[in-house]
């Protein structure tokens, strides 16, 4: 008799819930999920509503006890701040946390939390719930001082005793690039400088350190007693840092004293200011020698420049011959020039621009044939028989591009500016003063175009509006040229063109050097399909 195989069917064991009698799978609690949820609430002790404080003046949130932090909506920083406001999270295990979308103007921030906690022996309950945060407005201490007109405890006053603003235009771009103005409460513009106001003395000291690293200057510090408490021995002061910049700018003609010329590697007393950084860089066009003058040495025996950019005269290059010596980007050459407005007299000049000047070019320089300066250094230079013959009639500075400038081609880039508050004397300035400032700004833009080293020190941004305007102007010019083509014909049918061709080596800013203006970009968020979950979504994990 053959044996019969017995294979009983395996069935899952079931028990009754100890509370409601429902048939359930066995678990250590011997209770169903609904009964466990009814008897135990693992979210107990965690608030479902809380308040966070927001400063509308500086867009920062309060992180207790007294720290204000910058955080965007639905950012990791804001989520961390909200979780720190919830008490009781240390008693449970936080599995997940995220934002639920709300209207930005609703002053409500909703956070979805998923937590776990062991409720019975070897029984872990997971629960999802939503906590709502109410955004309350509260001014931080800095904004309270601004609203109460107690705007500053320290001020940095930057001044330069010159008639133009090109130095401050360059300094403004340096400040923007390095974000050195981030702690200022206000910036005021005066006729000869800027004032930076701070609520903390350490922030003003940082600005002073930054200025010492980028410009030649001298500084004087003063303080004013505001209030004093004799019982606690505390006092309140206002601090002022007065900074004066060296009154010498790029392309200025300078006459040094014989003693200072000997200290600077025995250079020629008549030199050209080549660059201004934390020191003043001078160039001797006759020998291509470059020397640096430190700010402390200058302030021991200060002097003013003989000529500045407004005194430049345009010359026409008749002939140019290289002499051989070179120093970096400079090449020594002998150039025959004449004034563009008077070609009856020519001059032979030694210049450092030999690598870029050719016959037919235009160049800017200082005409010293009939110059008379109110300077003791200049009088001593002419009075000394040894140095009198070394004074040239013409001092060439930089190449000019008059033909290309006449075209009026718009620039495809732009600069950012500081948010400055102008004083009353600047608001009510006349037309001549406005025209002078516009000319200073135009000269500064030309310096940026012609000097690659200067462009590397600042940030240039793309200007879409200028590009569209240039395209529209080109189309209009082409249409006008086609409509009036017959007017430019002479009797023999030859087209007469009085406009000269622009210079081939006209400097232009490469598009690779430009940055995108993030403030001008409009970023639209994609519509969210996220649906708020059910607050009663609970699971039991064993």
VEXMARKE-47865 format. One record per residue (C-alpha): residue number from 1; chain; x, z, y. Coordinates in steps of 0.05 Angstrom, whole numbers, plus 5000, padded with zeros to 4 digits. Each point is the difference from the previous one (the first is absolute). Layout:
N
SITE  nr kette east   up north
SITE NUM     A    X    Z     Y
...
END
This chain:
542
SITE  nr kette east   up north
SITE   1     A 5000 5000  5000
SITE   2     A 5029 4977  5064
SITE   3     A 5008 5050  5058
SITE   4     A 4957 4992  5062
SITE   5     A 5037 5001  5068
SITE   6     A 4968 5048  5049
SITE   7     A 5011 4985  5073
SITE   8     A 4954 5043  5043
SITE   9     A 4984 4974  5071
SITE  10     A 5035 5037  5054
SITE  11     A 4953 5025  5055
SITE  12     A 5019 5034  5064
SITE  13     A 4981 5073  5002
SITE  14     A 4949 5020  5053
SITE  15     A 4981 5067  5028
SITE  16     A 4947 5026  5047
SITE  17     A 5016 5019  5072
SITE  18     A 5002 5076  5006
SITE  19     A 4961 4996  5065
SITE  20     A 4948 4945  4995
SITE  21     A 5001 4981  4925
SITE  22     A 5020 4927  5011
SITE  23     A 5037 4968  4942
SITE  24     A 5072 4990  5022
SITE  25     A 5068 4988  4971
SITE  26     A 5038 5065  4987
SITE  27     A 5043 5026  5057
SITE  28     A 5034 5067  5014
SITE  29     A 4945 5020  5050
SITE  30     A 4943 4982  4951
SITE  31     A 4962 4975  5062
SITE  32     A 4980 4932  5026
SITE  33     A 5028 4970  5064
SITE  34     A 4937 5013  5039
SITE  35     A 4999 5073  4982
SITE  36     A 5073 5009  5016
SITE  37     A 4989 4966  5067
SITE  38     A 4941 5045  5014
SITE  39     A 5037 5064  4981
SITE  40     A 5069 4982  5030
SITE  41     A 5016 4966  5067
SITE  42     A 5074 4986  5004
SITE  43     A 4992 4978  5073
SITE  44     A 4979 5070  5020
SITE  45     A 5046 5027  5054
SITE  46     A 5019 4930  5026
SITE  47     A 4964 4985  5065
SITE  48     A 4956 4938  5002
SITE  49     A 5007 4995  5076
SITE  50     A 5059 5013  5046
SITE  51     A 5024 4985  5070
SITE  52     A 5063 4964  5023
SITE  53     A 5021 4996  5073
SITE  54     A 5019 4935  5035
SITE  55     A 5033 4990  5068
SITE  56     A 4972 4938  5035
SITE  57     A 5057 5000  5050
SITE  58     A 5056 4986  4951
SITE  59     A 4961 4981  4936
SITE  60     A 5028 5058  4959
SITE  61     A 4970 5050  4951
SITE  62     A 5012 5074  4999
SITE  63     A 5037 5026  4939
SITE  64     A 4994 5076  5002
SITE  65     A 5026 5042  5029
SITE  66     A 5025 4960  5060
SITE  67     A 5029 4934  4977
SITE  68     A 4970 4934  5024
SITE  69     A 5012 4940  4954
SITE  70     A 4987 4926  5007
SITE  71     A 4953 4972  4946
SITE  72     A 4957 4938  4995
SITE  73     A 4931 4998  4968
SITE  74     A 5002 4997  4924
SITE  75     A 5076 5011  5000
SITE  76     A 5041 5043  4953
SITE  77     A 5018 5046  5057
SITE  78     A 4927 5013  5017
SITE  79     A 4983 5011  4927
SITE  80     A 5055 5052  4993
SITE  81     A 4976 5035  5063
SITE  82     A 4928 5002  4973
SITE  83     A 5021 5028  4933
SITE  84     A 5040 5055  5034
SITE  85     A 4936 5022  5036
SITE  86     A 4965 5013  4933
SITE  87     A 5007 5070  4972
SITE  88     A 4993 5010  4925
SITE  89     A 5035 4936  4977
SITE  90     A 5057 5042  4973
SITE  91     A 4953 5029  4947
SITE  92     A 4982 4932  4970
SITE  93     A 5038 4937  4980
SITE  94     A 4992 4943  5049
SITE  95     A 4996 4934  4962
SITE  96     A 4983 4951  5055
SITE  97     A 4983 4997  5074
SITE  98     A 4978 4943  5045
SITE  99     A 4960 4982  5061
SITE 100     A 4928 4976  5002
SITE 101     A 4989 4951  5057
SITE 102     A 4964 5025  5061
SITE 103     A 4989 4971  5069
SITE 104     A 5061 5014  5045
SITE 105     A 4955 5025  5056
SITE 106     A 4960 5046  4955
SITE 107     A 5052 5057  5007
SITE 108     A 4993 5011  4925
SITE 109     A 5053 4993  4946
SITE 110     A 4978 5003  4927
SITE 111     A 5048 5013  4944
SITE 112     A 4983 4991  4926
SITE 113     A 5035 5051  4955
SITE 114     A 5007 5002  4924
SITE 115     A 5020 5067  4972
SITE 116     A 5008 5033  4931
SITE 117     A 4997 5072  4978
SITE 118     A 4999 5037  4934
SITE 119     A 4933 5036  4995
SITE 120     A 5001 5027  4929
SITE 121     A 5052 5004  4946
SITE 122     A 5030 4930  4990
SITE 123     A 4943 4970  5042
SITE 124     A 5018 4961  5063
SITE 125     A 4946 4978  5048
SITE 126     A 5011 4942  5049
SITE 127     A 4956 4992  5061
SITE 128     A 4997 4951  5059
SITE 129     A 4974 5022  5068
SITE 130     A 5004 4980  5073
SITE 131     A 5024 5042  5058
SITE 132     A 4981 4981  5071
SITE 133     A 5046 5014  5058
SITE 134     A 4973 5003  5071
SITE 135     A 5049 4974  5053
SITE 136     A 4999 5046  5060
SITE 137     A 5033 4982  5065
SITE 138     A 5054 5047  5026
SITE 139     A 5056 4987  5050
SITE 140     A 5071 5014  4979
SITE 141     A 5046 5040  5047
SITE 142     A 5033 4937  5028
SITE 143     A 4934 4967  5017
SITE 144     A 4974 5065  5030
SITE 145     A 5059 5001  5047
SITE 146     A 4987 4929  5021
SITE 147     A 4926 5013  5014
SITE 148     A 5016 5064  5038
SITE 149     A 5053 4964  5042
SITE 150     A 5054 5043  4969
SITE 151     A 5031 4936  4976
SITE 152     A 5073 5015  4994
SITE 153     A 5053 5053  4991
SITE 154     A 5058 4952  5006
SITE 155     A 5011 4934  5037
SITE 156     A 5056 4948  4994
SITE 157     A 5010 4963  5065
SITE 158     A 5039 4934  4992
SITE 159     A 5025 4967  5064
SITE 160     A 5045 4942  5019
SITE 161     A 5018 4984  5073
SITE 162     A 4994 4924  4998
SITE 163     A 4951 4950  5030
SITE 164     A 4975 4970  4935
SITE 165     A 4968 5025  4936
SITE 166     A 5036 4960  4947
SITE 167     A 5036 5061  4972
SITE 168     A 4935 5037  4990
SITE 169     A 4968 4939  4968
SITE 170     A 5056 5000  4949
SITE 171     A 4997 5076  4991
SITE 172     A 4924 4996  4989
SITE 173     A 5009 4952  4942
SITE 174     A 5053 5045  4969
SITE 175     A 4952 5060  5005
SITE 176     A 4945 4960  4967
SITE 177     A 5044 4975  4943
SITE 178     A 5025 5070  4983
SITE 179     A 4932 5033  5015
SITE 180     A 5036 5050  5045
SITE 181     A 4936 5011  5041
SITE 182     A 4957 5026  4943
SITE 183     A 4999 5073  5026
SITE 184     A 4985 4985  5073
SITE 185     A 4935 5022  5031
SITE 186     A 5006 4954  5060
SITE 187     A 5047 4948  5030
SITE 188     A 5001 4988  5074
SITE 189     A 5033 4940  5034
SITE 190     A 5034 5007  5067
SITE 191     A 5034 4950  5045
SITE 192     A 5070 5018  4974
SITE 193     A 4986 5027  4930
SITE 194     A 4955 5034  4948
SITE 195     A 4977 5070  4985
SITE 196     A 4987 5024  4929
SITE 197     A 4957 5063  4992
SITE 198     A 5001 5046  4939
SITE 199     A 4965 5063  4977
SITE 200     A 5061 5023  4962
SITE 201     A 5070 5007  5026
SITE 202     A 5031 4978  4934
SITE 203     A 4965 4933  5006
SITE 204     A 5029 4989  5069
SITE 205     A 5069 5018  4973
SITE 206     A 4992 4946  4946
SITE 207     A 4985 4948  5054
SITE 208     A 5062 5021  5039
SITE 209     A 5042 4992  4937
SITE 210     A 4970 4931  4989
SITE 211     A 5016 4978  5071
SITE 212     A 5071 5026  4995
SITE 213     A 5010 4956  4938
SITE 214     A 4975 4935  5032
SITE 215     A 5015 5002  5076
SITE 216     A 5057 5026  5044
SITE 217     A 4972 5059  5039
SITE 218     A 5010 5069  5029
SITE 219     A 4951 5057  4991
SITE 220     A 4981 5061  5040
SITE 221     A 4954 5054  4973
SITE 222     A 4957 5048  5039
SITE 223     A 4944 5049  4985
SITE 224     A 4942 5031  5038
SITE 225     A 4969 5068  4985
SITE 226     A 4924 4993  4991
SITE 227     A 4979 5069  4976
SITE 228     A 5032 5064  4976
SITE 229     A 4974 5059  4959
SITE 230     A 5038 5063  5017
SITE 231     A 4969 5040  4943
SITE 232     A 5021 4953  4943
SITE 233     A 5060 4971  5036
SITE 234     A 4978 4928  4990
SITE 235     A 5003 4945  5052
SITE 236     A 4972 4929  5006
SITE 237     A 5044 4945  5029
SITE 238     A 4994 4926  5017
SITE 239     A 5063 4961  4985
SITE 240     A 5023 4937  5036
SITE 241     A 5054 4952  4975
SITE 242     A 5023 4955  5057
SITE 243     A 5037 4938  4973
SITE 244     A 5034 4949  5044
SITE 245     A 5023 4934  4969
SITE 246     A 5063 4964  5021
SITE 247     A 4980 4952  5057
SITE 248     A 5034 4940  4966
SITE 249     A 4961 4948  4960
SITE 250     A 5016 4940  4957
SITE 251     A 5030 4940  5038
SITE 252     A 5019 5043  5061
SITE 253     A 5066 4986  5035
SITE 254     A 5041 5064  5007
SITE 255     A 5064 5016  5038
SITE 256     A 5040 5057  4968
SITE 257     A 5049 5046  5035
SITE 258     A 5074 4987  4984
SITE 259     A 5005 5066  4964
SITE 260     A 4939 4987  4957
SITE 261     A 5024 4929  4985
SITE 262     A 5066 5028  4974
SITE 263     A 4963 5051  4957
SITE 264     A 4959 4943  4969
SITE 265     A 5059 4965  4967
SITE 266     A 5026 4975  5067
SITE 267     A 4944 4951  5009
SITE 268     A 4983 4957  5061
SITE 269     A 4964 5041  5054
SITE 270     A 4946 4946  5007
SITE 271     A 4960 4999  4935
SITE 272     A 4932 4981  4974
SITE 273     A 4952 5048  4966
SITE 274     A 4991 4970  4931
SITE 275     A 4955 5051  4966
SITE 276     A 4971 5070  5012
SITE 277     A 4991 5049  4942
SITE 278     A 5023 5072  4998
SITE 279     A 5060 4973  5038
SITE 280     A 5009 4943  5050
SITE 281     A 5036 4939  4971
SITE 282     A 5041 4959  5050
SITE 283     A 5028 4929  4990
SITE 284     A 5058 4968  5038
SITE 285     A 4987 4925  5000
SITE 286     A 5072 4984  5017
SITE 287     A 5029 5032  4937
SITE 288     A 4938 5011  4956
SITE 289     A 5019 5074  4997
SITE 290     A 4941 5046  4983
SITE 291     A 5002 5074  5019
SITE 292     A 4951 5058  4995
SITE 293     A 4986 5050  5055
SITE 294     A 4972 5067  4975
SITE 295     A 4947 5035  5041
SITE 296     A 5041 5063  5015
SITE 297     A 5057 4958  5028
SITE 298     A 4951 4962  5044
SITE 299     A 4968 5062  5029
SITE 300     A 5068 5029  5018
SITE 301     A 5007 4945  5052
SITE 302     A 4934 4960  5004
SITE 303     A 4996 4932  5032
SITE 304     A 4947 4946  5010
SITE 305     A 5000 4927  4978
SITE 306     A 5017 4946  5050
SITE 307     A 4949 4947  4977
SITE 308     A 4941 5001  4954
SITE 309     A 4953 4950  4968
SITE 310     A 4962 4984  5063
SITE 311     A 5064 4975  5033
SITE 312     A 5014 4947  4947
SITE 313     A 5009 4928  5025
SITE 314     A 4992 4937  4958
SITE 315     A 5061 4955  4991
SITE 316     A 5007 4931  4970
SITE 317     A 5056 4989  4949
SITE 318     A 5042 4939  5015
SITE 319     A 5054 5009  4947
SITE 320     A 5020 5052  4948
SITE 321     A 5065 5008  4962
SITE 322     A 5015 5053  4948
SITE 323     A 5066 5038  5007
SITE 324     A 5005 5027  4930
SITE 325     A 4992 5077  5001
SITE 326     A 4937 5027  4968
SITE 327     A 4970 5069  4992
SITE 328     A 4939 5002  4955
SITE 329     A 4946 4957  5031
SITE 330     A 5040 4989  5064
SITE 331     A 5048 4943  5011
SITE 332     A 5045 4992  5061
SITE 333     A 4993 4935  5038
SITE 334     A 5013 4969  5068
SITE 335     A 4936 4972  5030
SITE 336     A 4989 4957  5062
SITE 337     A 4934 5017  5032
SITE 338     A 4961 4989  5064
SITE 339     A 4937 5032  5028
SITE 340     A 4938 4964  4978
SITE 341     A 4974 5001  5072
SITE 342     A 5067 4976  5030
SITE 343     A 5044 4952  4960
SITE 344     A 5048 4986  5057
SITE 345     A 5047 5056  4978
SITE 346     A 5027 5013  4931
SITE 347     A 5033 5062  4969
SITE 348     A 5049 5009  4943
SITE 349     A 4981 5062  4961
SITE 350     A 5026 5036  4938
SITE 351     A 4942 5024  4959
SITE 352     A 4983 5032  4933
SITE 353     A 4944 4950  4987
SITE 354     A 5045 4944  4975
SITE 355     A 4964 4994  4932
SITE 356     A 4932 4983  5030
SITE 357     A 5015 4965  5066
SITE 358     A 5006 4924  5002
SITE 359     A 5000 4948  5055
SITE 360     A 4930 4993  5028
SITE 361     A 4977 5071  4984
SITE 362     A 4976 5052  5049
SITE 363     A 5028 5070  5006
SITE 364     A 4983 5062  5040
SITE 365     A 5054 5038  5038
SITE 366     A 5019 5038  5062
SITE 367     A 5027 4963  5061
SITE 368     A 5054 5044  5032
SITE 369     A 5027 4951  5051
SITE 370     A 4966 5034  5059
SITE 371     A 4982 5066  4967
SITE 372     A 5003 5064  5039
SITE 373     A 4985 5064  4961
SITE 374     A 4992 5071  5025
SITE 375     A 5049 5027  4948
SITE 376     A 5065 5037  5007
SITE 377     A 5025 4973  4933
SITE 378     A 4988 4928  5025
SITE 379     A 5036 5014  5065
SITE 380     A 5060 5029  4963
SITE 381     A 5001 4940  4954
SITE 382     A 5003 4951  5058
SITE 383     A 5049 5044  5039
SITE 384     A 5051 5002  4944
SITE 385     A 5047 4941  5003
SITE 386     A 5010 5000  4924
SITE 387     A 4926 4996  4982
SITE 388     A 4974 4959  5059
SITE 389     A 5019 4934  4967
SITE 390     A 4965 5018  4934
SITE 391     A 4931 5001  5032
SITE 392     A 4964 4935  4979
SITE 393     A 4953 4961  5045
SITE 394     A 4947 4995  4945
SITE 395     A 4985 5048  4944
SITE 396     A 4960 4967  4943
SITE 397     A 4953 5045  4961
SITE 398     A 4954 4962  4952
SITE 399     A 4973 4931  4984
SITE 400     A 4936 4976  5032
SITE 401     A 4945 4955  4973
SITE 402     A 4961 4975  5060
SITE 403     A 4972 4937  4967
SITE 404     A 4970 5038  4941
SITE 405     A 4973 5054  5045
SITE 406     A 4963 4948  5042
SITE 407     A 4960 4979  4939
SITE 408     A 4965 5068  5001
SITE 409     A 4998 5005  4924
SITE 410     A 4963 5063  4979
SITE 411     A 5034 5051  4956
SITE 412     A 4974 5011  4931
SITE 413     A 5018 5073  5000
SITE 414     A 4984 5063  5040
SITE 415     A 5023 5071  5013
SITE 416     A 4962 5065  4995
SITE 417     A 4999 5050  5058
SITE 418     A 4993 5075  5007
SITE 419     A 4935 5029  5023
SITE 420     A 5023 5022  5068
SITE 421     A 4962 5031  5058
SITE 422     A 5020 4969  5066
SITE 423     A 5010 5042  5062
SITE 424     A 4957 4987  5062
SITE 425     A 5058 4966  5036
SITE 426     A 5005 4949  4944
SITE 427     A 4925 4989  4995
SITE 428     A 4997 4983  5075
SITE 429     A 5063 4957  5001
SITE 430     A 4998 4934  5038
SITE 431     A 5004 4928  4977
SITE 432     A 5075 4996  5011
SITE 433     A 5012 5061  4957
SITE 434     A 4956 4972  4944
SITE 435     A 5036 4933  5004
SITE 436     A 5068 5035  4995
SITE 437     A 4978 5039  4938
SITE 438     A 4974 4936  4968
SITE 439     A 5066 4966  5014
SITE 440     A 5038 5059  4969
SITE 441     A 4957 4994  4938
SITE 442     A 5012 4925  4996
SITE 443     A 5075 5010  5006
SITE 444     A 4997 5051  4945
SITE 445     A 4963 4952  4954
SITE 446     A 5053 4947  5014
SITE 447     A 5055 5049  4983
SITE 448     A 4965 5012  4933
SITE 449     A 4997 4925  4986
SITE 450     A 5073 4988  5017
SITE 451     A 5031 5062  4969
SITE 452     A 4994 5007  4924
SITE 453     A 5033 5069  5001
SITE 454     A 4946 5025  5048
SITE 455     A 4945 4972  4955
SITE 456     A 5029 5039  4941
SITE 457     A 4991 5065  5038
SITE 458     A 4925 4994  5013
SITE 459     A 4936 4977  4965
SITE 460     A 4968 4933  5015
SITE 461     A 4929 4985  4978
SITE 462     A 4963 4936  4985
SITE 463     A 4950 4978  5053
SITE 464     A 4943 4959  4969
SITE 465     A 4967 4992  5068
SITE 466     A 5063 4967  5029
SITE 467     A 5004 4953  4941
SITE 468     A 4928 4977  5009
SITE 469     A 5010 4991  5074
SITE 470     A 5063 4959  4988
SITE 471     A 4963 4954  4953
SITE 472     A 4942 4991  5049
SITE 473     A 5050 4985  5057
SITE 474     A 5036 4949  4957
SITE 475     A 4935 4964  4984
SITE 476     A 4980 5000  5073
SITE 477     A 5068 4974  5022
SITE 478     A 4996 4944  4948
SITE 479     A 4930 4981  5023
SITE 480     A 5021 4999  5073
SITE 481     A 5062 4959  4983
SITE 482     A 4958 4948  4964
SITE 483     A 4949 4997  5056
SITE 484     A 5052 4990  5055
SITE 485     A 5050 4958  4962
SITE 486     A 4988 4941  5045
SITE 487     A 5015 5040  5063
SITE 488     A 5072 5011  4977
SITE 489     A 5014 4925  4996
SITE 490     A 5040 4965  5054
SITE 491     A 4993 4926  5022
SITE 492     A 5045 4976  4942
SITE 493     A 4959 5039  4948
SITE 494     A 5054 5053  4989
SITE 495     A 4978 5072  4991
SITE 496     A 5030 5047  5051
SITE 497     A 5013 5071  4978
SITE 498     A 5025 5047  5052
SITE 499     A 5001 5060  4954
SITE 500     A 5068 5017  4971
SITE 501     A 5008 5015  4926
SITE 502     A 5004 5074  4982
SITE 503     A 5067 5027  4977
SITE 504     A 5013 4991  4926
SITE 505     A 5031 5069  4991
SITE 506     A 4942 5036  5034
SITE 507     A 4995 5067  4964
SITE 508     A 4935 5014  4963
SITE 509     A 4979 5060  4959
SITE 510     A 4997 4985  4926
SITE 511     A 4934 5016  4967
SITE 512     A 5037 5040  4946
SITE 513     A 5019 5051  5054
SITE 514     A 4927 5014  5017
SITE 515     A 4957 5056  4972
SITE 516     A 4926 5000  4987
SITE 517     A 4959 5038  5051
SITE 518     A 4962 5048  4954
SITE 519     A 4956 5024  5058
SITE 520     A 4973 4930  5010
SITE 521     A 4983 4990  4926
SITE 522     A 4927 5013  4981
SITE 523     A 4995 5026  4929
SITE 524     A 4930 5003  4971
SITE 525     A 4987 5042  4938
SITE 526     A 4967 4966  4942
SITE 527     A 4929 5026  4984
SITE 528     A 5002 5056  4950
SITE 529     A 4956 4997  4937
SITE 530     A 5013 5072  4982
SITE 531     A 4938 5041  4984
SITE 532     A 4999 5075  5006
SITE 533     A 4999 5032  4931
SITE 534     A 4948 5048  4976
SITE 535     A 5019 5071  5016
SITE 536     A 4974 5023  4933
SITE 537     A 5047 4958  4958
SITE 538     A 5027 5053  4953
SITE 539     A 5037 4993  4935
SITE 540     A 5021 5051  4949
SITE 541     A 5069 4992  4969
SITE 542     A 5023 5037  4939
END
